[in-house]
Amino acid sequence: MMRRSAYASKKTGQPNSTNPISCSPSDIFRTASSKASSKEMERIDNLFYSFANRSSGMIDPEGIETLCSDMEVDHTDVRILMLAWKMKAEKQGYFTLEEWRRGLKALRVDTVSKLRKALPELEKEVRRPSNFVDFYSYSFCYCLTEEKQKSIDIESICQLLDLVLGSQFRAQVDYFIEYLKIQSDYKVINLDQWMGFFRFCNEECPNCRTMLSS
């Protein structure tokens, strides 16, 4: 009797107990978004490998210079340091695939042209007070190139000060750099002193020696 009933159901075109598979609009949207995201990541990866060193699997200083050339941006431009900050790059002059993905995905870019066009907005983002303190601290740590290194020589600090703070605090930076070059008490600067520079610029502290020793 059970077999006969099932056969009759098929013959008369009546639906059986199995419901047809259907996709909701939200399922379709999620699938399309997933495919688009996958394609975007593929383009980001391809762009990375066009600049990466094949043996190291990273974008090295030469690759970064090529990237800068393609973007028509000088490799000493502060926005390249801002890009490293956005990627949370750990080693100066090198970008890993993970760092590259993080930065470009956050900026929503997957071509050199889009990356170049994103730089002005990235700079605005970094210049916000809530972000700039973090960027300023990052710029010091990014320049610690040796393991267990905790300080940076005066010459390099002067260059970094000019790069990171020069456009915002020209007078204070020039004054402080001049002091650093003529003083003889300090050969290197640590992170606490580096952060003191920022307070110095904001407060226009008249006593550089006091600021360094505080």
PyRosetta script that sets phi, psi and omega in degrees:
from pyrosetta import init, pose_from_sequence

init()
pose = pose_from_sequence("MMRRSAYASKKTGQPNSTNPISCSPSDIFRTASSKASSKEMERIDNLFYSFANRSSGMIDPEGIETLCSDMEVDHTDVRILMLAWKMKAEKQGYFTLEEWRRGLKALRVDTVSKLRKALPELEKEVRRPSNFVDFYSYSFCYCLTEEKQKSIDIESICQLLDLVLGSQFRAQVDYFIEYLKIQSDYKVINLDQWMGFFRFCNEECPNCRTMLSS")
pose.set_psi(1, -39.0)
pose.set_omega(1, -177.7)
pose.set_phi(2, -66.1)
pose.set_psi(2, -41.9)
pose.set_omega(2, -179.9)
pose.set_phi(3, -66.2)
pose.set_psi(3, -40.5)
pose.set_omega(3, -178.4)
pose.set_phi(4, -64.2)
pose.set_psi(4, -40.7)
pose.set_omega(4, -178.9)
pose.set_phi(5, -66.1)
pose.set_psi(5, -40.5)
pose.set_omega(5, -179.6)
pose.set_phi(6, -66.5)
pose.set_psi(6, -39.9)
pose.set_omega(6, -179.7)
pose.set_phi(7, -65.5)
pose.set_psi(7, -40.8)
pose.set_omega(7, -179.8)
pose.set_phi(8, -63.9)
pose.set_psi(8, -37.8)
pose.set_omega(8, -179.4)
pose.set_phi(9, -63.7)
pose.set_psi(9, -42.6)
pose.set_omega(9, 179.4)
pose.set_phi(10, -67.4)
pose.set_psi(10, -39.9)
pose.set_omega(10, -175.3)
pose.set_phi(11, -68.3)
pose.set_psi(11, -36.7)
pose.set_omega(11, -178.1)
pose.set_phi(12, -86.2)
pose.set_psi(12, -3.2)
pose.set_omega(12, 178.4)
pose.set_phi(13, 79.8)
pose.set_psi(13, 10.1)
pose.set_omega(13, 179.6)
pose.set_phi(14, -77.0)
pose.set_psi(14, 141.6)
pose.set_omega(14, -179.1)
pose.set_phi(15, -66.3)
pose.set_psi(15, 143.0)
pose.set_omega(15, 174.9)
pose.set_phi(16, -89.5)
pose.set_psi(16, -168.3)
pose.set_omega(16, -172.5)
pose.set_phi(17, -77.5)
pose.set_psi(17, -10.8)
pose.set_omega(17, -178.5)
pose.set_phi(18, -86.0)
pose.set_psi(18, 122.9)
pose.set_omega(18, -179.9)
pose.set_phi(19, -80.9)
pose.set_psi(19, 140.5)
pose.set_omega(19, 178.0)
pose.set_phi(20, -65.9)
pose.set_psi(20, 148.4)
pose.set_omega(20, 179.7)
pose.set_phi(21, -75.0)
pose.set_psi(21, 131.3)
pose.set_omega(21, 179.3)
pose.set_phi(22, -132.9)
pose.set_psi(22, 152.0)
pose.set_omega(22, 178.5)
pose.set_phi(23, -113.6)
pose.set_psi(23, 131.6)
pose.set_omega(23, 177.8)
pose.set_phi(24, -80.4)
pose.set_psi(24, 160.4)
pose.set_omega(24, 177.4)
pose.set_phi(25, -55.6)
pose.set_psi(25, -36.7)
pose.set_omega(25, -179.9)
pose.set_phi(26, -66.7)
pose.set_psi(26, -36.5)
pose.set_omega(26, 177.1)
pose.set_phi(27, -64.6)
pose.set_psi(27, -42.3)
pose.set_omega(27, 179.5)
pose.set_phi(28, -63.4)
pose.set_psi(28, -41.9)
pose.set_omega(28, -179.9)
pose.set_phi(29, -64.3)
pose.set_psi(29, -42.1)
pose.set_omega(29, -179.9)
pose.set_phi(30, -64.7)
pose.set_psi(30, -39.7)
pose.set_omega(30, 179.3)
pose.set_phi(31, -64.8)
pose.set_psi(31, -44.0)
pose.set_omega(31, 179.4)
pose.set_phi(32, -64.9)
pose.set_psi(32, -40.4)
pose.set_omega(32, -180.0)
pose.set_phi(33, -65.6)
pose.set_psi(33, -39.3)
pose.set_omega(33, 179.5)
pose.set_phi(34, -64.3)
pose.set_psi(34, -41.5)
pose.set_omega(34, 179.4)
pose.set_phi(35, -66.5)
pose.set_psi(35, -40.9)
pose.set_omega(35, 179.5)
pose.set_phi(36, -65.0)
pose.set_psi(36, -41.1)
pose.set_omega(36, 179.1)
pose.set_phi(37, -64.5)
pose.set_psi(37, -39.2)
pose.set_omega(37, 178.7)
pose.set_phi(38, -64.5)
pose.set_psi(38, -41.2)
pose.set_omega(38, 178.4)
pose.set_phi(39, -65.9)
pose.set_psi(39, -40.8)
pose.set_omega(39, 179.3)
pose.set_phi(40, -62.7)
pose.set_psi(40, -44.3)
pose.set_omega(40, 179.9)
pose.set_phi(41, -64.4)
pose.set_psi(41, -35.1)
pose.set_omega(41, 178.1)
pose.set_phi(42, -64.3)
pose.set_psi(42, -41.1)
pose.set_omega(42, 178.5)
pose.set_phi(43, -67.9)
pose.set_psi(43, -38.7)
pose.set_omega(43, 177.7)
pose.set_phi(44, -62.3)
pose.set_psi(44, -43.9)
pose.set_omega(44, 179.2)
pose.set_phi(45, -64.6)
pose.set_psi(45, -43.2)
pose.set_omega(45, -179.7)
pose.set_phi(46, -62.7)
pose.set_psi(46, -38.1)
pose.set_omega(46, 178.1)
pose.set_phi(47, -65.7)
pose.set_psi(47, -40.1)
pose.set_omega(47, 178.0)
pose.set_phi(48, -58.6)
pose.set_psi(48, -49.7)
pose.set_omega(48, -175.7)
pose.set_phi(49, -68.9)
pose.set_psi(49, -18.6)
pose.set_omega(49, 176.7)
pose.set_phi(50, -73.2)
pose.set_psi(50, -17.6)
pose.set_omega(50, 178.1)
pose.set_phi(51, -113.2)
pose.set_psi(51, -13.8)
pose.set_omega(51, -174.2)
pose.set_phi(52, -75.0)
pose.set_psi(52, 151.5)
pose.set_omega(52, 172.9)
pose.set_phi(53, -78.8)
pose.set_psi(53, 127.4)
pose.set_omega(53, -174.5)
pose.set_phi(54, -64.6)
pose.set_psi(54, -36.5)
pose.set_omega(54, -176.6)
pose.set_phi(55, -75.0)
pose.set_psi(55, -38.6)
pose.set_omega(55, -178.2)
pose.set_phi(56, -90.0)
pose.set_psi(56, -22.4)
pose.set_omega(56, -177.8)
pose.set_phi(57, 72.3)
pose.set_psi(57, 18.5)
pose.set_omega(57, 179.1)
pose.set_phi(58, -130.5)
pose.set_psi(58, 160.3)
pose.set_omega(58, 169.3)
pose.set_phi(59, -82.5)
pose.set_psi(59, 116.6)
pose.set_omega(59, -176.4)
pose.set_phi(60, -98.7)
pose.set_psi(60, -177.7)
pose.set_omega(60, -178.9)
pose.set_phi(61, -53.2)
pose.set_psi(61, -39.2)
pose.set_omega(61, 178.4)
pose.set_phi(62, -64.5)
pose.set_psi(62, -40.6)
pose.set_omega(62, 178.8)
pose.set_phi(63, -66.1)
pose.set_psi(63, -36.9)
pose.set_omega(63, 178.1)
pose.set_phi(64, -67.0)
pose.set_psi(64, -39.1)
pose.set_omega(64, 176.7)
pose.set_phi(65, -63.4)
pose.set_psi(65, -38.6)
pose.set_omega(65, 177.1)
pose.set_phi(66, -65.6)
pose.set_psi(66, -42.1)
pose.set_omega(66, 177.0)
pose.set_phi(67, -59.7)
pose.set_psi(67, -46.3)
pose.set_omega(67, 179.8)
pose.set_phi(68, -61.8)
pose.set_psi(68, -41.0)
pose.set_omega(68, 178.6)
pose.set_phi(69, -62.7)
pose.set_psi(69, -42.9)
pose.set_omega(69, 179.4)
pose.set_phi(70, -65.8)
pose.set_psi(70, -32.3)
pose.set_omega(70, 178.5)
pose.set_phi(71, -85.1)
pose.set_psi(71, -7.1)
pose.set_omega(71, -177.3)
pose.set_phi(72, 60.9)
pose.set_psi(72, 43.9)
pose.set_omega(72, 178.6)
pose.set_phi(73, -128.6)
pose.set_psi(73, 134.7)
pose.set_omega(73, 179.1)
pose.set_phi(74, -65.1)
pose.set_psi(74, 141.2)
pose.set_omega(74, -176.3)
pose.set_phi(75, -68.2)
pose.set_psi(75, -13.8)
pose.set_omega(75, 176.5)
pose.set_phi(76, -93.2)
pose.set_psi(76, 0.9)
pose.set_omega(76, 178.7)
pose.set_phi(77, -61.8)
pose.set_psi(77, 134.9)
pose.set_omega(77, -177.9)
pose.set_phi(78, -60.4)
pose.set_psi(78, -23.8)
pose.set_omega(78, -179.1)
pose.set_phi(79, -68.0)
pose.set_psi(79, -22.0)
pose.set_omega(79, 174.6)
pose.set_phi(80, -71.3)
pose.set_psi(80, -37.2)
pose.set_omega(80, 174.0)
pose.set_phi(81, -66.6)
pose.set_psi(81, -36.8)
pose.set_omega(81, 176.6)
pose.set_phi(82, -65.0)
pose.set_psi(82, -36.7)
pose.set_omega(82, 177.2)
pose.set_phi(83, -64.9)
pose.set_psi(83, -41.2)
pose.set_omega(83, 176.4)
pose.set_phi(84, -61.3)
pose.set_psi(84, -40.7)
pose.set_omega(84, 177.0)
pose.set_phi(85, -60.7)
pose.set_psi(85, -43.9)
pose.set_omega(85, -179.5)
pose.set_phi(86, -62.9)
pose.set_psi(86, -35.8)
pose.set_omega(86, 178.8)
pose.set_phi(87, -79.7)
pose.set_psi(87, -14.5)
pose.set_omega(87, -172.0)
pose.set_phi(88, 59.5)
pose.set_psi(88, 42.1)
pose.set_omega(88, 179.3)
pose.set_phi(89, -64.4)
pose.set_psi(89, 136.9)
pose.set_omega(89, -175.2)
pose.set_phi(90, -96.0)
pose.set_psi(90, -32.8)
pose.set_omega(90, -174.8)
pose.set_phi(91, -112.1)
pose.set_psi(91, 126.0)
pose.set_omega(91, -177.8)
pose.set_phi(92, -58.2)
pose.set_psi(92, 129.0)
pose.set_omega(92, 176.8)
pose.set_phi(93, 83.1)
pose.set_psi(93, 8.0)
pose.set_omega(93, -178.2)
pose.set_phi(94, -138.2)
pose.set_psi(94, 139.7)
pose.set_omega(94, 172.9)
pose.set_phi(95, -122.9)
pose.set_psi(95, 127.0)
pose.set_omega(95, 173.5)
pose.set_phi(96, -85.9)
pose.set_psi(96, 167.1)
pose.set_omega(96, 178.4)
pose.set_phi(97, -61.5)
pose.set_psi(97, -42.4)
pose.set_omega(97, -179.8)
pose.set_phi(98, -62.0)
pose.set_psi(98, -43.4)
pose.set_omega(98, 179.3)
pose.set_phi(99, -65.0)
pose.set_psi(99, -43.1)
pose.set_omega(99, 179.2)
pose.set_phi(100, -60.9)
pose.set_psi(100, -46.2)
pose.set_omega(100, 177.9)
pose.set_phi(101, -59.9)
pose.set_psi(101, -45.4)
pose.set_omega(101, -178.5)
pose.set_phi(102, -58.1)
pose.set_psi(102, -47.6)
pose.set_omega(102, -176.7)
pose.set_phi(103, -69.9)
pose.set_psi(103, -48.1)
pose.set_omega(103, -176.3)
pose.set_phi(104, -70.3)
pose.set_psi(104, -33.4)
pose.set_omega(104, 177.0)
pose.set_phi(105, -67.6)
pose.set_psi(105, -39.5)
pose.set_omega(105, 178.5)
pose.set_phi(106, -65.3)
pose.set_psi(106, -35.1)
pose.set_omega(106, 179.6)
pose.set_phi(107, -84.4)
pose.set_psi(107, -10.4)
pose.set_omega(107, -179.5)
pose.set_phi(108, 60.7)
pose.set_psi(108, 48.4)
pose.set_omega(108, 178.6)
pose.set_phi(109, -130.4)
pose.set_psi(109, 151.2)
pose.set_omega(109, 178.8)
pose.set_phi(110, -144.5)
pose.set_psi(110, 13.1)
pose.set_omega(110, 175.2)
pose.set_phi(111, -139.1)
pose.set_psi(111, 162.5)
pose.set_omega(111, 177.9)
pose.set_phi(112, -62.2)
pose.set_psi(112, -41.3)
pose.set_omega(112, -179.3)
pose.set_phi(113, -60.9)
pose.set_psi(113, -44.7)
pose.set_omega(113, 179.3)
pose.set_phi(114, -66.7)
pose.set_psi(114, -37.1)
pose.set_omega(114, 179.5)
pose.set_phi(115, -65.4)
pose.set_psi(115, -42.4)
pose.set_omega(115, 178.1)
pose.set_phi(116, -61.6)
pose.set_psi(116, -42.4)
pose.set_omega(116, -179.5)
pose.set_phi(117, -70.0)
pose.set_psi(117, -21.6)
pose.set_omega(117, -179.0)
pose.set_phi(118, -83.2)
pose.set_psi(118, -14.5)
pose.set_omega(118, -175.2)
pose.set_phi(119, -61.0)
pose.set_psi(119, -42.6)
pose.set_omega(119, 178.4)
pose.set_phi(120, -60.5)
pose.set_psi(120, -40.1)
pose.set_omega(120, 178.5)
pose.set_phi(121, -69.2)
pose.set_psi(121, -35.8)
pose.set_omega(121, 177.1)
pose.set_phi(122, -62.9)
pose.set_psi(122, -41.1)
pose.set_omega(122, 179.2)
pose.set_phi(123, -63.7)
pose.set_psi(123, -41.6)
pose.set_omega(123, 177.0)
pose.set_phi(124, -59.9)
pose.set_psi(124, -41.6)
pose.set_omega(124, 179.4)
pose.set_phi(125, -61.4)
pose.set_psi(125, -45.6)
pose.set_omega(125, -178.5)
pose.set_phi(126, -66.8)
pose.set_psi(126, -36.4)
pose.set_omega(126, -176.6)
pose.set_phi(127, -71.4)
pose.set_psi(127, -13.2)
pose.set_omega(127, 176.6)
pose.set_phi(128, -63.2)
pose.set_psi(128, 134.5)
pose.set_omega(128, -177.4)
pose.set_phi(129, -50.3)
pose.set_psi(129, -37.5)
pose.set_omega(129, -177.8)
pose.set_phi(130, -67.5)
pose.set_psi(130, -26.1)
pose.set_omega(130, -179.6)
pose.set_phi(131, -98.7)
pose.set_psi(131, -28.7)
pose.set_omega(131, -170.4)
pose.set_phi(132, -66.5)
pose.set_psi(132, -37.3)
pose.set_omega(132, 179.2)
pose.set_phi(133, -60.5)
pose.set_psi(133, -41.7)
pose.set_omega(133, 178.7)
pose.set_phi(134, -65.6)
pose.set_psi(134, -43.2)
pose.set_omega(134, 178.1)
pose.set_phi(135, -62.7)
pose.set_psi(135, -41.1)
pose.set_omega(135, -178.6)
pose.set_phi(136, -63.3)
pose.set_psi(136, -43.2)
pose.set_omega(136, 177.1)
pose.set_phi(137, -66.1)
pose.set_psi(137, -41.9)
pose.set_omega(137, 179.7)
pose.set_phi(138, -60.5)
pose.set_psi(138, -40.3)
pose.set_omega(138, -176.7)
pose.set_phi(139, -60.0)
pose.set_psi(139, -34.3)
pose.set_omega(139, 176.9)
pose.set_phi(140, -70.5)
pose.set_psi(140, -50.1)
pose.set_omega(140, -177.1)
pose.set_phi(141, -63.3)
pose.set_psi(141, -33.4)
pose.set_omega(141, 179.9)
pose.set_phi(142, -64.4)
pose.set_psi(142, -26.3)
pose.set_omega(142, -178.4)
pose.set_phi(143, -90.5)
pose.set_psi(143, 2.2)
pose.set_omega(143, 175.0)
pose.set_phi(144, -84.2)
pose.set_psi(144, 96.8)
pose.set_omega(144, -170.3)
pose.set_phi(145, -90.9)
pose.set_psi(145, -15.1)
pose.set_omega(145, -178.8)
pose.set_phi(146, -107.6)
pose.set_psi(146, 149.6)
pose.set_omega(146, 178.3)
pose.set_phi(147, -62.4)
pose.set_psi(147, 134.0)
pose.set_omega(147, -179.5)
pose.set_phi(148, 67.5)
pose.set_psi(148, 10.0)
pose.set_omega(148, 176.2)
pose.set_phi(149, -70.4)
pose.set_psi(149, 133.9)
pose.set_omega(149, -177.6)
pose.set_phi(150, -125.6)
pose.set_psi(150, -2.6)
pose.set_omega(150, -178.6)
pose.set_phi(151, -142.0)
pose.set_psi(151, 162.9)
pose.set_omega(151, -177.2)
pose.set_phi(152, -128.0)
pose.set_psi(152, 141.7)
pose.set_omega(152, -177.8)
pose.set_phi(153, -65.9)
pose.set_psi(153, 157.0)
pose.set_omega(153, -174.0)
pose.set_phi(154, -59.5)
pose.set_psi(154, -43.0)
pose.set_omega(154, -179.2)
pose.set_phi(155, -59.7)
pose.set_psi(155, -45.1)
pose.set_omega(155, 179.8)
pose.set_phi(156, -67.5)
pose.set_psi(156, -37.3)
pose.set_omega(156, 178.7)
pose.set_phi(157, -62.7)
pose.set_psi(157, -41.1)
pose.set_omega(157, 179.1)
pose.set_phi(158, -61.9)
pose.set_psi(158, -41.9)
pose.set_omega(158, 178.9)
pose.set_phi(159, -66.1)
pose.set_psi(159, -41.2)
pose.set_omega(159, -179.2)
pose.set_phi(160, -68.4)
pose.set_psi(160, -40.4)
pose.set_omega(160, 176.4)
pose.set_phi(161, -57.6)
pose.set_psi(161, -46.5)
pose.set_omega(161, -178.9)
pose.set_phi(162, -62.5)
pose.set_psi(162, -40.8)
pose.set_omega(162, -178.9)
pose.set_phi(163, -68.0)
pose.set_psi(163, -46.9)
pose.set_omega(163, -171.2)
pose.set_phi(164, -84.7)
pose.set_psi(164, -38.7)
pose.set_omega(164, -174.0)
pose.set_phi(165, -112.7)
pose.set_psi(165, -12.0)
pose.set_omega(165, -173.3)
pose.set_phi(166, -55.2)
pose.set_psi(166, -40.6)
pose.set_omega(166, -176.6)
pose.set_phi(167, -73.5)
pose.set_psi(167, -23.9)
pose.set_omega(167, -177.9)
pose.set_phi(168, -95.6)
pose.set_psi(168, -36.4)
pose.set_omega(168, -174.2)
pose.set_phi(169, -131.3)
pose.set_psi(169, 61.0)
pose.set_omega(169, -173.8)
pose.set_phi(170, -57.1)
pose.set_psi(170, -49.9)
pose.set_omega(170, -176.3)
pose.set_phi(171, -63.5)
pose.set_psi(171, -45.3)
pose.set_omega(171, -178.5)
pose.set_phi(172, -66.3)
pose.set_psi(172, -40.7)
pose.set_omega(172, -179.4)
pose.set_phi(173, -65.1)
pose.set_psi(173, -45.2)
pose.set_omega(173, 178.8)
pose.set_phi(174, -60.3)
pose.set_psi(174, -42.5)
pose.set_omega(174, -179.4)
pose.set_phi(175, -63.7)
pose.set_psi(175, -43.5)
pose.set_omega(175, -176.9)
pose.set_phi(176, -72.6)
pose.set_psi(176, -38.8)
pose.set_omega(176, 177.6)
pose.set_phi(177, -62.1)
pose.set_psi(177, -41.7)
pose.set_omega(177, 178.2)
pose.set_phi(178, -59.7)
pose.set_psi(178, -42.4)
pose.set_omega(178, 178.6)
pose.set_phi(179, -63.6)
pose.set_psi(179, -45.4)
pose.set_omega(179, -178.3)
pose.set_phi(180, -60.5)
pose.set_psi(180, -35.3)
pose.set_omega(180, -177.1)
pose.set_phi(181, -74.5)
pose.set_psi(181, -27.2)
pose.set_omega(181, -177.5)
pose.set_phi(182, -97.9)
pose.set_psi(182, -19.1)
pose.set_omega(182, -179.3)
pose.set_phi(183, -75.8)
pose.set_psi(183, 160.4)
pose.set_omega(183, -178.0)
pose.set_phi(184, -127.8)
pose.set_psi(184, 4.3)
pose.set_omega(184, -177.8)
pose.set_phi(185, -81.8)
pose.set_psi(185, -26.9)
pose.set_omega(185, -174.1)
pose.set_phi(186, -121.1)
pose.set_psi(186, 126.2)
pose.set_omega(186, 177.1)
pose.set_phi(187, -100.0)
pose.set_psi(187, -27.5)
pose.set_omega(187, 180.0)
pose.set_phi(188, -137.4)
pose.set_psi(188, 163.9)
pose.set_omega(188, 179.6)
pose.set_phi(189, -127.4)
pose.set_psi(189, 135.0)
pose.set_omega(189, 178.0)
pose.set_phi(190, -98.7)
pose.set_psi(190, 178.6)
pose.set_omega(190, -175.2)
pose.set_phi(191, -63.6)
pose.set_psi(191, -40.8)
pose.set_omega(191, 179.6)
pose.set_phi(192, -60.5)
pose.set_psi(192, -42.0)
pose.set_omega(192, 179.2)
pose.set_phi(193, -69.2)
pose.set_psi(193, -37.8)
pose.set_omega(193, 177.1)
pose.set_phi(194, -59.8)
pose.set_psi(194, -43.4)
pose.set_omega(194, 178.2)
pose.set_phi(195, -67.4)
pose.set_psi(195, -29.9)
pose.set_omega(195, 175.6)
pose.set_phi(196, -63.8)
pose.set_psi(196, -31.6)
pose.set_omega(196, 176.9)
pose.set_phi(197, -58.0)
pose.set_psi(197, -41.3)
pose.set_omega(197, -178.1)
pose.set_phi(198, -65.8)
pose.set_psi(198, -41.7)
pose.set_omega(198, 176.2)
pose.set_phi(199, -63.3)
pose.set_psi(199, -39.3)
pose.set_omega(199, 178.2)
pose.set_phi(200, -57.3)
pose.set_psi(200, -46.6)
pose.set_omega(200, -178.9)
pose.set_phi(201, -65.6)
pose.set_psi(201, -37.6)
pose.set_omega(201, -178.8)
pose.set_phi(202, -76.6)
pose.set_psi(202, -32.8)
pose.set_omega(202, -176.2)
pose.set_phi(203, -100.0)
pose.set_psi(203, -8.8)
pose.set_omega(203, -177.2)
pose.set_phi(204, 52.3)
pose.set_psi(204, 48.4)
pose.set_omega(204, 179.3)
pose.set_phi(205, -61.0)
pose.set_psi(205, 128.7)
pose.set_omega(205, -175.8)
pose.set_phi(206, -81.5)
pose.set_psi(206, -9.6)
pose.set_omega(206, -172.9)
pose.set_phi(207, -118.0)
pose.set_psi(207, 97.4)
pose.set_omega(207, -176.8)
pose.set_phi(208, -66.5)
pose.set_psi(208, -38.4)
pose.set_omega(208, -178.1)
pose.set_phi(209, -63.1)
pose.set_psi(209, -42.9)
pose.set_omega(209, 179.0)
pose.set_phi(210, -62.8)
pose.set_psi(210, -40.9)
pose.set_omega(210, -179.1)
pose.set_phi(211, -63.0)
pose.set_psi(211, -42.1)
pose.set_omega(211, -178.2)
pose.set_phi(212, -68.2)
pose.set_psi(212, -34.4)
pose.set_omega(212, -176.3)
pose.set_phi(213, -90.0)
pose.set_psi(213, -5.1)
pose.set_omega(213, -177.7)
pose.set_phi(214, -79.6)
pose.dump_pdb("model.pdb")
